Amino acid sequence: MDARNIATRRVMKTVARRSTMQPLPVLADDGTRPVVVALPDDDLNSVFERVEAFGGRANVFVAFPDWLALIEFINGSGARDSAPAQHVHEATSMAMYVEFLKLHDTPVTVSLSASEQTTAQHGLHQVAYAF
């Protein structure tokens, strides 16, 4: 079994065991709570595109070997405009993006290009795997 399948199974098991009192934070316009699973080596641009496929809003789980990073990910027009966007390289890995988010206590807006922006709404949540 490849790393992405293993990560997806572990994330979905963890999500399934979350209490109804702890719903996933990002709610799509249709009332669902989309989940995108990323590996630490995935680049930010590919994750950005996968979130776009869900309408620009998703709960992004970065599956590290010992823990999960949950990012409240909002693309495009839903991204906050209050803070100036920080430009990042489109090949930035998700592991590097998580480290970047750890440095900020407030919402962070990043720009991949002049037209594409994404916001990590409340930064980063660390989640333990459910085994």
PyMOL commands that set and color helices and strands:
alter all, ss='L'
color gray80, all
select helices_A, chain A and resi 3-16+44-52+76-78+94-102
alter helices_A, ss='H'
color red, helices_A
select strands_A, chain A and resi 35-38+57-63+68-75+86-87+108-111+117-127
alter strands_A, ss='S'
color yellow, strands_A
deselect
rebuild
show_as cartoon
